[in-house]
Amino acid sequence: MKLWTTNQPIVDGKYIIQKLLGGGDFSVTYSATEPRTGKLVAIKTIHPIHQSKPQFAQRQERFVNEARSLAKCSHPYIVPIYELIQEDGLWGIVMEYIEGQDLATYVDEHGVFSEPEALRILQQVGEALTFVHQHGVLHRKLKPNNIILCQDTKAPVLIDFGFARDFINCKIQNLTNQKTEYFAPLEQYEDICELGAYTDVYAIAATLYLLLTGKLPTPANLRQHYVPLVEPQQYNPDGLGDSVNQAILKGMALEPQKRPPSVQEWLELLMLSPDFPDVKLISEVGMDYTNLRDLLATAKWKDADEETATIMLSVAGREKEHWLNKENIVKFPCEDLRTINQLWLKYSKGLFGFSVQRRIWIDCGSKTDYETECRLGDRVGWRVNNEWQIYANLNFSLNAPQGHLPAAFWGWGCWVWEDGQWWWLLGYGLSGVSSIASRLENCHI
């Protein structure tokens, strides 16, 4: 039985083992350095308890095949795989070392996530799962412990595909009985079962259950024997809306045919009609948000957008200047920023808001350069066919791209003369986006 130890060189000194990071029933993961570059990596191998078993050769073959399948799945929210290595007959998968905290530990230390933030994280995890499903790979081990919230970007990254398997949707397959307690659907307790994307739907719904309640859901095998699943809304009645509560329950249905057949369809239950809680119109400086709330509630998106800019200038005491600088944003009152953001999230059903724009900016690389600016502009619809749009040509409807609004607040760009009047042209600088993204993080929004 081979267990790598601290400071042990492997692969002719290409990597130096640092420590054992952890493991499960099938595999263990080490941190290691690459002396040539000084880079820290993670290396995953088969668990030592399997190395002396008769089926070890077959398990190694499966391990290698899975690594090759996953190496094809390059995605922003999936840990990158660098290479396969072999040390004294033992195969290893070399991956990027992700600095951060897994979601289960985060909830233990910081408490439950707000509904908008939990939905943001699960949207990104769902995108990653949809991507691997399109490549014919099923995760089978999704749980909060296997999702790292990156230290710098706060984006989630899936780090453990230990039970990933190639699958043919809705076909009966012989499988080893491998499961993750609390987050595994009933079919994973069977040796022969029908697999599909709905298997991972259960796990991602159960993950959202924990993020919003701080409670472990009742395991599926116990639910089968009449131990009920407590509805998540009972644990968090003030912070969890009806539609999200129902989406979790639907995703965690015991019978696979009662769940959404794909992760994307489950996400639509969350992202297209999230029932955000009522927003308390709180202000640290006495600002009245009634008009902004009423404009958003009646879907007057352009008027609401202009009202947002007016309010933010007033809160910062910058009405005469007509724009905010970095210092103004860094000092912008957290409660006011939270109120504005929550109003936009609630009435757009999660489509618009500063926190949505922050997530997209992170997706685009979170840099303050023109290339990142263009990627952001393309994603949120401020650029069309490589040209920045004038404000009047923006899409003030729910048919707009995610993160399209608010837009009037972003005081970057230049004035242009068009159709007999001056228009504000979006573009040319992301310092404002970077600053408000940082302020959102500092305010825990």
C-alpha positions in Angstrom: 0.0 0.0 0.0 1.6 3.3 -1.2 1.0 6.5 0.7 3.0 9.5 -0.4 4.7 11.4 2.4 5.8 15.0 3.0 8.8 16.1 0.9 8.7 13.0 -1.2 9.8 13.6 -4.7 7.8 11.9 -7.4 8.1 11.5 -11.2 11.9 11.9 -11.1 11.6 15.0 -8.9 9.1 16.8 -11.1 6.9 17.3 -8.1 7.5 17.4 -4.4 4.7 16.2 -2.1 3.7 18.8 0.5 0.9 17.2 2.5 -2.3 15.1 2.3 -5.2 17.4 1.7 -8.0 14.9 2.2 -9.8 12.1 0.6 -12.9 9.9 0.4 -13.7 6.2 -0.2 -12.1 6.1 -3.7 -9.3 8.7 -3.8 -7.0 10.9 -1.9 -5.6 14.3 -2.8 -2.2 15.8 -2.0 -0.7 19.3 -2.4 2.6 19.4 -4.2 5.1 21.9 -5.6 6.7 21.9 -9.0 10.3 22.9 -8.3 11.0 24.1 -11.8 8.2 26.7 -11.7 7.5 27.0 -7.9 3.9 26.4 -8.7 1.6 24.7 -6.1 -0.6 21.9 -7.6 -3.0 19.3 -6.3 -2.5 15.6 -7.1 -5.2 13.0 -6.8 -4.6 9.3 -6.6 -6.6 6.1 -5.8 -7.1 5.6 -2.1 -4.5 3.3 -0.5 -7.2 0.9 0.8 -7.8 -0.1 -2.9 -4.2 -0.6 -3.8 -4.1 -4.2 -2.3 -7.4 -5.3 -3.7 -7.7 -7.7 -6.6 -9.7 -5.2 -8.7 -6.9 -2.6 -8.4 -5.9 -2.8 -12.0 -9.4 -2.3 -13.2 -9.9 0.6 -10.8 -6.7 2.2 -12.1 -7.9 1.9 -15.7 -11.2 3.5 -14.7 -9.4 6.3 -12.9 -7.3 7.0 -15.9 -10.2 7.0 -18.3 -12.2 9.3 -16.1 -9.2 11.7 -15.9 -9.0 11.8 -19.7 -12.7 12.4 -20.0 -12.6 15.3 -17.5 -9.5 16.8 -19.1 -11.7 17.5 -22.1 -14.1 19.5 -19.9 -12.3 22.8 -19.8 -14.7 25.2 -18.0 -14.2 28.3 -15.7 -16.0 26.5 -12.9 -14.2 23.2 -13.1 -10.8 22.6 -11.7 -8.2 22.5 -14.6 -6.4 19.2 -15.1 -2.8 19.6 -16.1 -1.6 16.1 -16.8 -1.6 12.4 -15.8 1.4 11.1 -14.1 2.6 7.7 -12.9 4.8 7.0 -9.9 5.9 3.4 -9.1 2.8 2.0 -10.8 0.4 4.4 -9.2 -1.4 6.9 -11.4 -2.1 10.5 -10.4 -4.1 13.4 -11.8 -2.3 16.7 -11.5 -4.7 19.6 -11.1 -4.7 23.3 -10.4 -4.5 24.1 -6.6 -7.5 26.2 -5.8 -7.1 28.7 -2.9 -10.3 29.1 -1.1 -12.9 27.5 1.2 -15.3 24.8 0.4 -19.0 25.7 0.7 -19.7 23.4 3.6 -16.9 24.9 5.7 -18.0 28.4 4.7 -21.5 27.9 5.9 -20.2 26.4 9.2 -18.0 29.5 9.8 -20.1 32.3 8.3 -23.7 31.1 8.4 -26.1 30.6 5.5 -25.9 32.5 2.2 -28.4 35.1 1.2 -30.8 33.8 -1.4 -29.4 36.0 -4.3 -25.8 35.0 -3.4 -26.7 31.3 -3.2 -28.5 31.5 -6.5 -25.4 33.2 -8.1 -23.2 30.3 -6.9 -25.6 27.6 -8.0 -26.1 29.2 -11.4 -22.4 28.9 -12.0 -22.2 25.3 -10.6 -25.1 24.5 -12.8 -23.4 25.8 -15.9 -20.4 23.6 -15.1 -22.6 20.5 -14.7 -24.5 21.2 -17.9 -21.2 21.5 -19.7 -19.9 18.1 -18.4 -23.2 16.5 -19.2 -22.9 17.7 -22.7 -19.6 15.8 -22.9 -21.3 12.6 -21.7 -19.9 12.8 -18.1 -22.0 12.4 -14.9 -20.6 13.8 -11.7 -22.2 11.6 -9.1 -20.3 13.2 -6.1 -21.6 16.8 -6.1 -21.8 18.2 -2.6 -20.9 21.5 -0.8 -17.5 20.0 0.3 -16.5 19.5 -3.3 -17.2 23.1 -4.4 -14.5 25.6 -3.5 -15.3 29.3 -3.3 -12.2 30.9 -4.7 -10.4 33.2 -2.4 -9.9 36.0 -4.9 -12.8 35.9 -7.3 -15.5 34.3 -5.0 -16.5 32.1 -8.0 -17.2 28.4 -7.3 -15.0 25.7 -8.7 -15.9 22.0 -8.7 -12.8 20.2 -7.4 -13.7 16.5 -7.1 -15.1 14.3 -9.8 -14.2 11.1 -8.0 -17.2 9.2 -9.0 -17.6 10.7 -12.5 -18.8 8.2 -15.0 -19.5 8.3 -18.7 -23.3 7.8 -19.1 -26.0 7.2 -21.6 -29.1 9.1 -20.6 -31.9 6.8 -19.3 -30.0 3.6 -19.9 -29.7 0.9 -17.2 -26.1 0.3 -16.2 -24.3 -1.9 -13.8 -22.6 0.4 -11.3 -20.7 0.1 -8.1 -22.8 1.4 -5.2 -20.9 4.7 -4.6 -22.7 7.6 -3.1 -22.3 10.8 -1.1 -24.6 10.7 2.0 -27.2 13.4 2.2 -26.7 14.6 -1.3 -27.1 11.4 -3.3 -30.5 10.5 -4.9 -32.1 7.1 -4.3 -30.9 5.6 -7.5 -27.3 5.8 -6.3 -28.1 3.4 -3.5 -28.8 0.7 -6.1 -26.2 -1.6 -7.9 -28.3 -1.4 -11.1 -30.0 1.9 -11.9 -31.1 4.3 -14.6 -28.7 7.2 -14.9 -29.3 10.6 -16.3 -28.6 14.3 -15.7 -31.4 14.2 -13.2 -29.0 12.3 -10.9 -26.9 15.4 -10.5 -30.0 17.5 -10.3 -30.8 15.9 -7.0 -27.3 16.7 -5.7 -27.3 20.4 -6.8 -30.7 20.9 -5.3 -29.6 19.3 -2.0 -26.5 21.6 -2.1 -28.7 24.6 -2.4 -30.7 23.2 0.6 -27.7 23.4 2.8 -26.5 26.8 1.6 -29.8 28.4 2.5 -30.6 26.5 5.7 -27.3 25.4 7.2 -28.9 22.0 7.6 -28.1 18.6 6.1 -31.1 17.2 4.2 -32.6 13.9 5.1 -30.7 11.1 3.2 -32.7 9.6 0.3 -32.7 6.1 1.7 -34.2 7.3 4.9 -36.9 9.3 3.1 -37.8 6.1 1.3 -38.6 4.6 4.7 -40.9 7.5 5.6 -38.5 9.8 7.4 -39.7 13.1 6.0 -37.6 15.8 4.3 -38.1 19.1 6.2 -39.0 21.8 3.7 -36.0 24.3 3.5 -38.4 27.3 4.0 -39.2 26.0 7.5 -35.6 26.5 8.5 -35.3 29.9 6.8 -38.7 31.5 6.4 -37.5 35.1 6.1 -34.7 34.5 3.7 -36.1 31.9 1.3 -38.9 32.5 -1.2 -41.7 30.2 -2.2 -40.4 29.5 -5.7 -36.9 28.7 -4.6 -38.3 26.4 -1.9 -40.4 24.6 -4.4 -37.5 24.3 -6.9 -35.4 22.6 -4.2 -38.1 20.2 -3.4 -38.7 19.4 -7.0 -35.0 18.8 -7.6 -34.9 16.5 -4.6 -37.9 14.4 -5.6 -37.2 10.7 -4.8 -38.4 9.4 -8.1 -36.1 10.5 -11.0 -39.0 11.1 -13.3 -40.5 13.7 -11.0 -37.3 15.8 -11.1 -36.4 18.2 -14.0 -34.6 16.0 -16.6 -31.7 18.4 -16.9 -29.7 20.8 -14.7 -30.6 23.6 -17.1 -34.3 23.0 -16.7 -33.9 23.0 -12.9 -31.9 26.3 -13.1 -34.8 27.8 -15.0 -37.0 27.2 -12.0 -34.6 29.3 -10.0 -33.2 32.0 -12.3 -36.2 32.9 -14.3 -38.7 33.3 -11.5 -36.9 33.5 -8.1 -39.2 34.7 -5.4 -37.0 37.3 -3.8 -38.1 38.4 -0.3 -39.6 41.8 0.2 -37.0 44.5 0.3 -36.8 46.8 3.4 -36.1 50.4 2.1 -33.2 51.0 4.5 -30.8 54.0 4.0 -27.9 55.1 6.2 -28.4 58.7 5.0 -32.2 59.0 5.0 -32.7 58.4 1.2 -36.3 57.7 0.2 -36.4 54.6 -2.1 -40.1 54.5 -2.6 -40.1 56.0 -6.1 -37.4 53.6 -7.3 -39.3 50.6 -5.8 -42.5 51.8 -7.6 -40.8 52.3 -10.9 -39.3 48.8 -10.7 -42.5 47.2 -9.6 -44.3 48.6 -12.6 -41.5 47.5 -15.0 -40.5 51.1 -16.0 -37.0 50.0 -16.5 -35.6 53.1 -18.1 -37.1 55.5 -15.6 -35.9 53.2 -12.8 -32.4 53.2 -14.3 -32.2 56.9 -14.4 -33.7 57.1 -10.9 -30.9 54.8 -9.7 -28.2 57.1 -11.0 -29.9 60.1 -9.5 -30.2 58.5 -6.1 -26.6 57.3 -6.0 -25.3 60.7 -6.9 -27.5 62.2 -4.1 -26.4 59.6 -1.6 -22.8 60.4 -2.4 -23.3 64.2 -2.5 -22.2 64.4 -6.1 -25.3 65.9 -7.8 -23.3 68.8 -9.2 -20.5 66.6 -10.6 -22.9 64.1 -12.2 -20.5 61.2 -11.7 -18.8 59.2 -8.9 -15.1 58.6 -8.5 -13.4 55.6 -7.0 -13.3 57.2 -3.5 -17.0 57.9 -3.6 -17.8 54.3 -4.5 -15.4 52.9 -1.8 -17.2 55.0 0.8 -20.8 54.4 -0.5 -23.1 53.3 2.4 -23.5 49.6 2.4 -27.1 49.6 3.4 -28.0 51.9 0.5 -26.1 49.8 -1.9 -27.8 46.7 -0.6 -31.3 48.3 -0.9 -30.7 49.4 -4.5 -29.3 46.0 -5.5 -32.1 44.0 -3.8 -34.8 46.1 -5.4 -33.3 45.4 -8.9 -32.9 41.7 -8.1 -36.5 41.4 -6.8 -38.4 43.1 -9.6 -36.2 41.8 -12.4 -36.5 38.2 -11.0 -32.7 38.0 -10.7 -31.9 39.3 -14.2 -30.6 42.8 -13.3 -28.6 44.2 -10.4 -25.1 45.3 -9.4 -24.4 41.8 -7.9 -25.3 40.2 -11.2 -22.9 42.6 -13.0 -20.2 41.8 -10.5 -20.6 38.1 -11.1 -20.4 38.6 -14.8 -17.3 40.8 -14.4 -15.6 38.1 -12.4 -16.5 35.6 -15.1 -14.9 37.9 -17.7 -11.6 37.9 -15.7 -12.1 40.8 -13.2 -9.3 42.9 -14.7 -9.3 46.6 -15.4 -8.2 46.5 -19.0 -10.0 47.1 -22.3 -10.2 43.5 -23.3 -12.1 42.6 -20.1 -14.3 45.7 -20.6 -15.2 44.5 -24.0 -16.0 41.0 -22.8 -18.2 42.5 -20.1 -19.9 44.8 -22.6 -20.6 41.8 -24.9 -22.0 39.7 -22.1 -24.4 42.3 -20.8 -25.4 43.7 -24.1 -23.7 47.1 -23.9 -21.7 46.2 -27.0 -23.4 44.9 -30.1 -21.4 43.7 -33.2 -18.2 45.0 -31.5 -19.6 48.5 -31.1 -20.6 50.2 -27.8 -24.2 51.3 -27.7 -25.5 54.7 -26.9 -27.7 54.8 -23.9 -30.9 55.4 -25.8 -30.3 52.1 -27.7 -30.1 49.9 -24.7 -32.7 47.3 -24.1 -35.0 48.5 -21.3 -37.0 45.2 -21.0 -36.8 41.8 -19.5 -35.7 40.6 -22.9 -32.3 42.2 -22.3 -29.2 40.1 -21.4 -28.5 39.2 -17.8 -26.8 42.2 -16.1 -27.9 44.7 -18.7 -29.2 47.1 -16.1 -28.5 49.3 -14.1 -26.6 51.1 -16.8 -27.1 54.9 -16.3 -25.0 54.8 -13.1 -21.8 53.7 -14.9 -20.2 57.1 -15.4 -17.6 56.0 -17.9 -17.5 56.9 -21.5 -17.9 60.1 -23.6 -20.6 62.3 -25.0 -21.4 62.0 -28.7 -23.6 64.1 -31.0 -26.2 61.9 -32.7 -29.7 62.6 -34.2 -29.5 66.3 -33.2 -28.7 65.7 -29.5 -26.0 64.6 -27.1 -25.9 60.9 -26.0 -23.7 59.2 -23.4 -21.7 56.4 -25.0 -20.8 53.5 -22.7 -17.3 52.2 -22.6 -13.7 53.3 -22.1 -12.7 52.2 -18.6 -13.6 49.7 -15.9 -12.3 51.3 -12.8 -15.9 52.0 -11.7 -16.9 48.3 -12.2 -13.9 47.2 -10.2 -14.5 49.6 -7.4 -18.2 48.8 -7.0 -17.4 45.0 -7.2 -15.0 45.5 -4.4 -17.5 47.5 -2.4 -20.1 44.8 -2.9 -17.7 42.3 -1.5 -16.8 44.5 1.5 -20.5 45.0 2.2 -21.1 41.2 1.9 -23.6 41.8 -0.9 
